Amino acid sequence: MTELELLTSGEAGVLLTKSARTVQRMVDAGTLKPVRRLPGVNGAFLFKRSDVEALMPKPKVAR
């Protein structure tokens, strides 16, 4: 896995059209699992891009 495949909470939020705080709530709820947490008291979560993309909103089909 390369560093380019990892996303921060903020980056994941942009793809999911959610805030970074909502991404944190998704982690707390078990909806999104982080791959790693950076060191420190407020260490950021890192997510696999493929995990985030799997949760992206599906485009609506026009009828």
Jmol script that loads the backbone (N, CA, C; Angstrom):
load data "model"
ATOM      1  N   MET A   1       0.848  -1.172   0.000  1.00  0.00           N
ATOM      2  CA  MET A   1       0.000   0.000   0.000  1.00  0.00           C
ATOM      3  C   MET A   1       0.894   1.235   0.000  1.00  0.00           C
ATOM      4  N   THR A   2       0.592   2.142  -0.890  1.00  0.00           N
ATOM      5  CA  THR A   2       1.367   3.374  -0.943  1.00  0.00           C
ATOM      6  C   THR A   2       0.634   4.470  -0.184  1.00  0.00           C
ATOM      7  N   GLU A   3       1.356   5.519   0.143  1.00  0.00           N
ATOM      8  CA  GLU A   3       0.750   6.637   0.853  1.00  0.00           C
ATOM      9  C   GLU A   3      -0.341   7.309   0.024  1.00  0.00           C
ATOM     10  N   LEU A   4      -0.262   7.203  -1.299  1.00  0.00           N
ATOM     11  CA  LEU A   4      -1.270   7.825  -2.145  1.00  0.00           C
ATOM     12  C   LEU A   4      -2.628   7.145  -2.020  1.00  0.00           C
ATOM     13  N   GLU A   5      -2.667   5.941  -1.523  1.00  0.00           N
ATOM     14  CA  GLU A   5      -3.926   5.227  -1.358  1.00  0.00           C
ATOM     15  C   GLU A   5      -4.613   5.566  -0.033  1.00  0.00           C
ATOM     16  N   LEU A   6      -3.962   6.327   0.833  1.00  0.00           N
ATOM     17  CA  LEU A   6      -4.522   6.654   2.137  1.00  0.00           C
ATOM     18  C   LEU A   6      -5.105   8.062   2.133  1.00  0.00           C
ATOM     19  N   LEU A   7      -6.237   8.212   2.801  1.00  0.00           N
ATOM     20  CA  LEU A   7      -6.918   9.493   2.892  1.00  0.00           C
ATOM     21  C   LEU A   7      -7.107   9.892   4.347  1.00  0.00           C
ATOM     22  N   THR A   8      -7.046  11.181   4.625  1.00  0.00           N
ATOM     23  CA  THR A   8      -7.346  11.691   5.959  1.00  0.00           C
ATOM     24  C   THR A   8      -8.866  11.799   6.112  1.00  0.00           C
ATOM     25  N   SER A   9      -9.314  12.131   7.314  1.00  0.00           N
ATOM     26  CA  SER A   9     -10.747  12.315   7.547  1.00  0.00           C
ATOM     27  C   SER A   9     -11.305  13.424   6.670  1.00  0.00           C
ATOM     28  N   GLY A  10     -10.568  14.505   6.532  1.00  0.00           N
ATOM     29  CA  GLY A  10     -11.014  15.617   5.697  1.00  0.00           C
ATOM     30  C   GLY A  10     -11.148  15.225   4.240  1.00  0.00           C
ATOM     31  N   GLU A  11     -10.163  14.497   3.736  1.00  0.00           N
ATOM     32  CA  GLU A  11     -10.204  14.047   2.338  1.00  0.00           C
ATOM     33  C   GLU A  11     -11.341  13.052   2.125  1.00  0.00           C
ATOM     34  N   ALA A  12     -11.529  12.159   3.093  1.00  0.00           N
ATOM     35  CA  ALA A  12     -12.635  11.205   3.007  1.00  0.00           C
ATOM     36  C   ALA A  12     -13.963  11.947   3.013  1.00  0.00           C
ATOM     37  N   GLY A  13     -14.061  12.981   3.841  1.00  0.00           N
ATOM     38  CA  GLY A  13     -15.280  13.774   3.906  1.00  0.00           C
ATOM     39  C   GLY A  13     -15.613  14.435   2.584  1.00  0.00           C
ATOM     40  N   VAL A  14     -14.612  14.927   1.889  1.00  0.00           N
ATOM     41  CA  VAL A  14     -14.843  15.559   0.584  1.00  0.00           C
ATOM     42  C   VAL A  14     -15.436  14.533  -0.385  1.00  0.00           C
ATOM     43  N   LEU A  15     -14.872  13.351  -0.432  1.00  0.00           N
ATOM     44  CA  LEU A  15     -15.391  12.320  -1.340  1.00  0.00           C
ATOM     45  C   LEU A  15     -16.797  11.864  -0.953  1.00  0.00           C
ATOM     46  N   LEU A  16     -17.062  11.848   0.345  1.00  0.00           N
ATOM     47  CA  LEU A  16     -18.361  11.388   0.830  1.00  0.00           C
ATOM     48  C   LEU A  16     -19.388  12.507   0.949  1.00  0.00           C
ATOM     49  N   THR A  17     -18.971  13.729   0.637  1.00  0.00           N
ATOM     50  CA  THR A  17     -19.785  14.942   0.814  1.00  0.00           C
ATOM     51  C   THR A  17     -20.281  15.060   2.253  1.00  0.00           C
ATOM     52  N   LYS A  18     -19.373  14.793   3.179  1.00  0.00           N
ATOM     53  CA  LYS A  18     -19.630  14.877   4.621  1.00  0.00           C
ATOM     54  C   LYS A  18     -18.532  15.710   5.262  1.00  0.00           C
ATOM     55  N   SER A  19     -18.772  16.198   6.465  1.00  0.00           N
ATOM     56  CA  SER A  19     -17.732  16.918   7.205  1.00  0.00           C
ATOM     57  C   SER A  19     -16.758  15.917   7.815  1.00  0.00           C
ATOM     58  N   ALA A  20     -15.584  16.407   8.202  1.00  0.00           N
ATOM     59  CA  ALA A  20     -14.597  15.548   8.872  1.00  0.00           C
ATOM     60  C   ALA A  20     -15.179  15.010  10.179  1.00  0.00           C
ATOM     61  N   ARG A  21     -16.007  15.808  10.846  1.00  0.00           N
ATOM     62  CA  ARG A  21     -16.636  15.370  12.105  1.00  0.00           C
ATOM     63  C   ARG A  21     -17.605  14.215  11.831  1.00  0.00           C
ATOM     64  N   THR A  22     -18.337  14.290  10.728  1.00  0.00           N
ATOM     65  CA  THR A  22     -19.248  13.200  10.376  1.00  0.00           C
ATOM     66  C   THR A  22     -18.464  11.937  10.051  1.00  0.00           C
ATOM     67  N   VAL A  23     -17.309  12.084   9.412  1.00  0.00           N
ATOM     68  CA  VAL A  23     -16.438  10.925   9.155  1.00  0.00           C
ATOM     69  C   VAL A  23     -16.019  10.310  10.489  1.00  0.00           C
ATOM     70  N   GLN A  24     -15.710  11.146  11.478  1.00  0.00           N
ATOM     71  CA  GLN A  24     -15.363  10.652  12.820  1.00  0.00           C
ATOM     72  C   GLN A  24     -16.542   9.875  13.410  1.00  0.00           C
ATOM     73  N   ARG A  25     -17.738  10.382  13.232  1.00  0.00           N
ATOM     74  CA  ARG A  25     -18.925   9.672  13.720  1.00  0.00           C
ATOM     75  C   ARG A  25     -19.086   8.319  13.013  1.00  0.00           C
ATOM     76  N   MET A  26     -18.751   8.282  11.731  1.00  0.00           N
ATOM     77  CA  MET A  26     -18.825   7.021  10.986  1.00  0.00           C
ATOM     78  C   MET A  26     -17.833   6.007  11.547  1.00  0.00           C
ATOM     79  N   VAL A  27     -16.665   6.479  11.958  1.00  0.00           N
ATOM     80  CA  VAL A  27     -15.676   5.599  12.597  1.00  0.00           C
ATOM     81  C   VAL A  27     -16.237   5.095  13.924  1.00  0.00           C
ATOM     82  N   ASP A  28     -16.789   6.007  14.719  1.00  0.00           N
ATOM     83  CA  ASP A  28     -17.358   5.637  16.019  1.00  0.00           C
ATOM     84  C   ASP A  28     -18.481   4.613  15.874  1.00  0.00           C
ATOM     85  N   ALA A  29     -19.270   4.736  14.791  1.00  0.00           N
ATOM     86  CA  ALA A  29     -20.396   3.831  14.556  1.00  0.00           C
ATOM     87  C   ALA A  29     -19.968   2.509  13.911  1.00  0.00           C
ATOM     88  N   GLY A  30     -18.712   2.444  13.441  1.00  0.00           N
ATOM     89  CA  GLY A  30     -18.228   1.230  12.793  1.00  0.00           C
ATOM     90  C   GLY A  30     -18.548   1.165  11.306  1.00  0.00           C
ATOM     91  N   THR A  31     -19.062   2.252  10.742  1.00  0.00           N
ATOM     92  CA  THR A  31     -19.397   2.297   9.318  1.00  0.00           C
ATOM     93  C   THR A  31     -18.153   2.374   8.452  1.00  0.00           C
ATOM     94  N   LEU A  32     -17.135   3.071   8.935  1.00  0.00           N
ATOM     95  CA  LEU A  32     -15.881   3.253   8.209  1.00  0.00           C
ATOM     96  C   LEU A  32     -14.732   2.895   9.140  1.00  0.00           C
ATOM     97  N   LYS A  33     -13.886   1.982   8.689  1.00  0.00           N
ATOM     98  CA  LYS A  33     -12.791   1.513   9.529  1.00  0.00           C
ATOM     99  C   LYS A  33     -11.472   2.149   9.083  1.00  0.00           C
ATOM    100  N   PRO A  34     -10.795   2.849   9.996  1.00  0.00           N
ATOM    101  CA  PRO A  34      -9.496   3.422   9.638  1.00  0.00           C
ATOM    102  C   PRO A  34      -8.431   2.336   9.530  1.00  0.00           C
ATOM    103  N   VAL A  35      -7.458   2.582   8.660  1.00  0.00           N
ATOM    104  CA  VAL A  35      -6.334   1.666   8.502  1.00  0.00           C
ATOM    105  C   VAL A  35      -5.303   1.936   9.585  1.00  0.00           C
ATOM    106  N   ARG A  36      -5.166   3.209   9.909  1.00  0.00           N
ATOM    107  CA  ARG A  36      -4.123   3.619  10.841  1.00  0.00           C
ATOM    108  C   ARG A  36      -4.551   4.897  11.524  1.00  0.00           C
ATOM    109  N   ARG A  37      -3.985   5.133  12.701  1.00  0.00           N
ATOM    110  CA  ARG A  37      -4.159   6.404  13.391  1.00  0.00           C
ATOM    111  C   ARG A  37      -2.773   6.970  13.638  1.00  0.00           C
ATOM    112  N   LEU A  38      -2.596   8.217  13.244  1.00  0.00           N
ATOM    113  CA  LEU A  38      -1.298   8.854  13.433  1.00  0.00           C
ATOM    114  C   LEU A  38      -1.052   9.100  14.911  1.00  0.00           C
ATOM    115  N   PRO A  39       0.202   9.150  15.334  1.00  0.00           N
ATOM    116  CA  PRO A  39       0.513   9.317  16.747  1.00  0.00           C
ATOM    117  C   PRO A  39       0.050  10.670  17.292  1.00  0.00           C
ATOM    118  N   GLY A  40      -0.093  10.715  18.583  1.00  0.00           N
ATOM    119  CA  GLY A  40      -0.483  11.957  19.252  1.00  0.00           C
ATOM    120  C   GLY A  40      -1.891  11.858  19.807  1.00  0.00           C
ATOM    121  N   VAL A  41      -2.197  12.764  20.708  1.00  0.00           N
ATOM    122  CA  VAL A  41      -3.517  12.774  21.341  1.00  0.00           C
ATOM    123  C   VAL A  41      -4.615  12.958  20.302  1.00  0.00           C
ATOM    124  N   ASN A  42      -4.396  13.850  19.363  1.00  0.00           N
ATOM    125  CA  ASN A  42      -5.383  14.114  18.310  1.00  0.00           C
ATOM    126  C   ASN A  42      -4.926  13.551  16.973  1.00  0.00           C
ATOM    127  N   GLY A  43      -4.279  12.408  16.997  1.00  0.00           N
ATOM    128  CA  GLY A  43      -3.767  11.806  15.765  1.00  0.00           C
ATOM    129  C   GLY A  43      -4.868  11.543  14.763  1.00  0.00           C
ATOM    130  N   ALA A  44      -4.614  11.906  13.526  1.00  0.00           N
ATOM    131  CA  ALA A  44      -5.608  11.752  12.463  1.00  0.00           C
ATOM    132  C   ALA A  44      -5.762  10.291  12.076  1.00  0.00           C
ATOM    133  N   PHE A  45      -6.981   9.948  11.672  1.00  0.00           N
ATOM    134  CA  PHE A  45      -7.236   8.634  11.111  1.00  0.00           C
ATOM    135  C   PHE A  45      -6.848   8.653   9.646  1.00  0.00           C
ATOM    136  N   LEU A  46      -6.396   7.513   9.148  1.00  0.00           N
ATOM    137  CA  LEU A  46      -6.113   7.343   7.732  1.00  0.00           C
ATOM    138  C   LEU A  46      -6.972   6.185   7.220  1.00  0.00           C
ATOM    139  N   PHE A  47      -7.538   6.377   6.023  1.00  0.00           N
ATOM    140  CA  PHE A  47      -8.457   5.398   5.448  1.00  0.00           C
ATOM    141  C   PHE A  47      -7.974   4.962   4.084  1.00  0.00           C
ATOM    142  N   LYS A  48      -8.273   3.712   3.726  1.00  0.00           N
ATOM    143  CA  LYS A  48      -7.986   3.253   2.364  1.00  0.00           C
ATOM    144  C   LYS A  48      -8.977   3.931   1.425  1.00  0.00           C
ATOM    145  N   ARG A  49      -8.469   4.437   0.316  1.00  0.00           N
ATOM    146  CA  ARG A  49      -9.325   5.103  -0.672  1.00  0.00           C
ATOM    147  C   ARG A  49     -10.460   4.177  -1.116  1.00  0.00           C
ATOM    148  N   SER A  50     -10.160   2.906  -1.320  1.00  0.00           N
ATOM    149  CA  SER A  50     -11.189   1.968  -1.801  1.00  0.00           C
ATOM    150  C   SER A  50     -12.321   1.817  -0.782  1.00  0.00           C
ATOM    151  N   ASP A  51     -12.011   1.854   0.517  1.00  0.00           N
ATOM    152  CA  ASP A  51     -13.051   1.768   1.547  1.00  0.00           C
ATOM    153  C   ASP A  51     -13.953   2.992   1.506  1.00  0.00           C
ATOM    154  N   VAL A  52     -13.343   4.160   1.311  1.00  0.00           N
ATOM    155  CA  VAL A  52     -14.115   5.400   1.249  1.00  0.00           C
ATOM    156  C   VAL A  52     -14.971   5.421  -0.019  1.00  0.00           C
ATOM    157  N   GLU A  53     -14.380   5.047  -1.143  1.00  0.00           N
ATOM    158  CA  GLU A  53     -15.120   5.059  -2.406  1.00  0.00           C
ATOM    159  C   GLU A  53     -16.316   4.108  -2.364  1.00  0.00           C
ATOM    160  N   ALA A  54     -16.206   3.017  -1.612  1.00  0.00           N
ATOM    161  CA  ALA A  54     -17.319   2.072  -1.499  1.00  0.00           C
ATOM    162  C   ALA A  54     -18.523   2.695  -0.797  1.00  0.00           C
ATOM    163  N   LEU A  55     -18.298   3.740  -0.009  1.00  0.00           N
ATOM    164  CA  LEU A  55     -19.374   4.410   0.717  1.00  0.00           C
ATOM    165  C   LEU A  55     -19.858   5.688   0.040  1.00  0.00           C
ATOM    166  N   MET A  56     -19.257   6.019  -1.091  1.00  0.00           N
ATOM    167  CA  MET A  56     -19.641   7.243  -1.787  1.00  0.00           C
ATOM    168  C   MET A  56     -21.088   7.160  -2.256  1.00  0.00           C
ATOM    169  N   PRO A  57     -21.793   8.311  -2.243  1.00  0.00           N
ATOM    170  CA  PRO A  57     -23.175   8.298  -2.719  1.00  0.00           C
ATOM    171  C   PRO A  57     -23.255   7.853  -4.180  1.00  0.00           C
ATOM    172  N   LYS A  58     -24.237   7.053  -4.464  1.00  0.00           N
ATOM    173  CA  LYS A  58     -24.436   6.577  -5.835  1.00  0.00           C
ATOM    174  C   LYS A  58     -25.114   7.669  -6.649  1.00  0.00           C
ATOM    175  N   PRO A  59     -24.702   7.849  -7.902  1.00  0.00           N
ATOM    176  CA  PRO A  59     -25.373   8.852  -8.743  1.00  0.00           C
ATOM    177  C   PRO A  59     -26.834   8.458  -8.978  1.00  0.00           C
ATOM    178  N   LYS A  60     -27.697   9.456  -8.962  1.00  0.00           N
ATOM    179  CA  LYS A  60     -29.114   9.183  -9.202  1.00  0.00           C
ATOM    180  C   LYS A  60     -29.377   9.089 -10.686  1.00  0.00           C
ATOM    181  N   VAL A  61     -30.188   8.119 -11.058  1.00  0.00           N
ATOM    182  CA  VAL A  61     -30.517   7.899 -12.463  1.00  0.00           C
ATOM    183  C   VAL A  61     -31.778   8.680 -12.776  1.00  0.00           C
ATOM    184  N   ALA A  62     -31.731   9.501 -13.836  1.00  0.00           N
ATOM    185  CA  ALA A  62     -32.902  10.259 -14.260  1.00  0.00           C
ATOM    186  C   ALA A  62     -33.910   9.334 -14.935  1.00  0.00           C
ATOM    187  N   ARG A  63     -35.154   9.602 -14.682  1.00  0.00           N
ATOM    188  CA  ARG A  63     -36.199   8.753 -15.291  1.00  0.00           C
ATOM    189  C   ARG A  63     -36.865   9.475 -16.421  1.00  0.00           C
TER     190      ARG A  63
END
end "model"
wireframe off; spacefill off
backbone 0.3
color backbone group
